[in-house]
């Protein structure tokens, strides 16, 4: 009787993993605020939300790639490249509206994502090798283009129009533009993943590629799609990054891919594909934002960020594996009853 009750609680806990992440997030906020009252000020919370927004947007793409059993570690370089190209264009064409600039970045990112997807699908190169290579290619192109067009100088705030600089910090219907865009992205991709046949196919391909192929799913097409969509989100994030921080640098968003992967894994997405919730990714992104901000508030060395992100990934994967193993044992026991 006790075993059955424990199994029932385990399944219930696995089903409400997002709530556990949310509660842990609230616990972190309470602990940090006790250490530093500045943390809970409105201006600081506002900065956390804006800083987490770009991560949350890009993490949606990383989630979809991981759902199919792949991984994309070229995200940071893609943000840097798309942001640099758009910044260099805006530098000489101040009249370009911010929304058009975002569209340009999205288009550039789509090309980068399509390139990743084609290498994985058509050339059959493992995703980790593909994106490891393109991570260097995209970062190298950022340097090359910047040196060719701008003599290697950073594109600073004085080179951007006021509307562009205000775009990421501005508001729409009293909602910060960055948060509005993030909410829009989550609504769109929540619908895609949970209420469309394409979304179901993405989960199916990640859960059992051979089974998906057997029932008639075009595995290559479904595998390519997340890389393409991720590229679009990366391109969007690149322009928002430049607008948010009012500069385009050759090393912008370096290491950002690991933060996105941390947010996804921390959000409960299975690292081998097939399961995960978009809201878990949102909470994971917020948790990363809170941790990074807390390290600054309590004046802990920023070098701890990288180590902490790595530790979080390892811990989240171990917990995920433990829960998955226990759940499989419970389900097997139920079948044998």
N, C-alpha and C positions, 0 to 999 in steps of 0.2 A: 504493500500500500504506500509506504514512504517513497519507494523507488518511482512509482507511478506519479505521485505528487511532484517529486523532484523533476521528472521528465516533463510534466505539464508546465511547471514553472520555467524550465529551460526553453521550451518552445515559445512560451509567452514572452520571455525576455528577448529571445532572438527576433521575434516579430516586432518588438517595440524598441529596437536598437537606437533609433533616432531619438526617442525620448531619453534614453540613457545618455546619449551624447549631449543633449540639451541640458539635462540636469548637471552633468559634469561641467558644462560651460558656465552654468549659473554658480556652481561651487567655486570655480576658478575666479569668477568676478568678485565673489564675496571675500575670498581669501586675499586676493590682490588689493582690494579696496581697504581691507583692514591694515595692510602693510603700508599703503599709500593712498590717502583720501583723495588725492588729485585724480586718481584713476576714474572715479565715478562722476567727475565733472562733465557737464554737457558737452563742452568743447572737445574733451578727450574722447568721449564715446562717439561723437560725430566724426572725429578723425579715424577712429577704429573702423567705423562703418564704411567710410569712403576708401580707406586703405584695403579693406577686405573685399570690396566690390569687384575690383579687377580680378583678384584671385578667384572669387566665386564664379565669375563668368568663364574664365579659362578652365577652371576645374570641372565644369560641366562637360567640356569637350574631352578632357582627360578621362572622365568617368565613362563616356561612351566608348572610347578606345579600349579601356580596360575591360569593359563589359563584353567585348568581342574576343577577349583573351590576348589583346595586344598591349602596347604601351607607347607613349610618345614623350621622349625626353628632349625634344627640340623646341618645346614651347617657349622657353625664355629667349632663345635666339630668334625665334619667329616674331616675338613681340618687339625685340630690338630692331630687327630688319624692317618690318612693316612700319614701325613708328619712325624710324630714321628716313625712309623713303618719303613718307607723307610730310614729315617735318621739313625736308629739303624742298619739297614742292611748295608748301605753304610759305616758306621763307621768301620765295620770289613771287608769290601770288597771294597777297594778303586778302584779296577779295573772295577767296574760296570759303563758302559757308561751312561751319563746323560739321553739320550733318553730312555734307558732301565729303568732307575729309574722312569722316568715319566710314562712309561707303567705300571710299578709295582704299582705306586700310583693310576693310573686310574683303574686298576683291583681291588685294595682294595676298592676304592670308589664305584665301581660297586656293590660290595657285600653289602656295607652299604646302597646304594640306593635301591637295591633289597629287603633288609630287611624292609626298610620303606614301600616300595610299597606293599609287601606281607601283612604287618600288616594292611594297609589301605584297600586293596582289599579283602583279604581272611578273615581277622578277623573283618572287618567292624568297625575298630576303627577310630573315626574322625581324620583327618590329623593333626590338631593342638595338640591333645592329644598324638597321635603316635609320632610325631617328638619332642614334649616336653619331652617325655620319653626317646627317643633315644638320644636326646641332652645330657642328663645326663649319659646315658649308654656309649656313645662314649667317652665323656670326662673322665668318670671313667676308661674306658679301657686304655685311654692314660696314666693316672697316674699309673695304675697297671702294664702295660707293661714296662713303663719306670723304675719303681722301681724294677721290676723283672730282667730286663736286664742291666740297667745302674745305679742301686742304687739311682734312683731319680735325677740324675744329668742332667742338660741341655746338649744337644749335641751341642757343640760349633763349631766355624769355623775351629778350628785346627783338628777336626775329619773328615773333608770332603776333598776330592781330589780337586785340582785346577780346573780341567775341570767342576766338578759339581758346584763349587762356581761361576765359570765364566759363567755358562750356562744361567742363568736368565739375566745377564748383558751383555752377548755377543751379536754378531750381525750375521745376515744371509742376504747376499746380501745388506749390508749397512742398514738393518732394524733390530732394537733390537729384540732379540729372543722372549721376552715377547709380544711385539706388533705383531710380526709375528704370534705367536700362537693364540693371541686374534683375529686377523683378520681371521685366518683360521677357528676358532670356529664360528665366526659370519657368514662367507660364508656358512659353512656346515649347520648351524641351520636356517639361512635365507632360504636356499633352502628347508630344511625339512619342515619348517612351512608354506611356501608360494607356493611351487611347487610340493608337494607330497600329495597323498591321506591321508597319516598318519597325516600330518600337519592339513589338513582340518578337520579330525576327532577329533583332539585335541581341536580345536576351537569349534567344534560342541558339544562335550561332556561338555565343560565348559559353553556353551551358553544355552543348553537345554538337560540335561542328559536323560530324559524320551523320548524326541523326537529323540535323537540319537539312543537310544535302539530300538525305534519303527521302524526306517529305517534300522535296521540290523547291527548297529555298535556294536562291542564287547566293551562295556563300561569298563569292568574290565581290559581288556588288554590295552586299551588306557589310562586308569587311572594309571596303573602300569608303563607304559613306561616312563613318565616324571620323576618319582622318580628314576628309574634306570639310565636314562641319566644324571640326576642331580648328582647322586652319582659319575658317571664317571668324570664329570666336577669338582666336589668337590675333588676327589682324585688327579686329575691333578693339581688343584689349591694348594693342600697341598704340593706337591713336589716343585712346583714353588715358594711357600711361603718360604720353607726351603732354596732353592737355592738363592732366592732374598735377604733374611735377614740373610743368613749363620748361622742359628741356628734353633734347634727344641726344643721347650719348652712345658711343660705340659699345659700352658695356651695360647698357640698360637691361634690366630684368635678368641679369646673369644669375643663374641658380634658381630662377623662379619656377622652373619645371619641377624641382624637388619639393617646393612648397605645395604645388598643385597636386602632386602624387600623394604627399602627406595628407592633404585635405581629403582626397578621395578615399584613401585607405582608412583614415581615421573616421570617415563618414560611413564605414561599414560595407563598402563595395568589395566584393570578393576579388582578390588579386589574380585569380585564375579565370575570372570572367563568369558571366551568367546570372549574377545577382547583385543588387544594390539599389539604393533609393536616392533620388536627386535631392531630397530634403536632408538626408544624412550628409551629403556633400556640402550643402549650404551651411549646416551646423559645423561641419569640419573646417570649412573656410573661416567661419567666424571665430572658432577656437584658435586657429593659427594666428588670426589677426589679434586676438586678445593676448596670446602668449608673447608675440613679437612686441606688442605695445607695452606689456607688463615688464619685459626685460629693459625697455628704455625708461619706464617710469621709476622702477626700483634701482636703476643705474647698474644693471648687470652688463658685463661685457657683451657686445654684439656677436663676438665669436662663439658664444654659447648657442646662438640661434641655429647654426648648422648642425652642431652636435645634438641639440634638442630635437630638431626635425628628424634626424636619423634615428634617434631613440624612439620617437613617437611612431615612426613607420614600423620599426621592429616590434614594438609593443602591440600596435594595432593588428599586425599580421599574425602574431602569436595568439592574440585573443580571438581573432577571426577563425584561425585554424582550429582552436580549441572548441569554439562554439559549433563549427561545421562538423567536426569529428563527433561531438556529442549528439548533434541533431541527426546525423546519419545513423548512429547507433540506435537512437530512439525510434526513427522511422523503420529501421530494419526489425526492431523488436515488435513494432506494431504490425508489420506484415506477417510476422511469424505467429501472432496471437490468433 
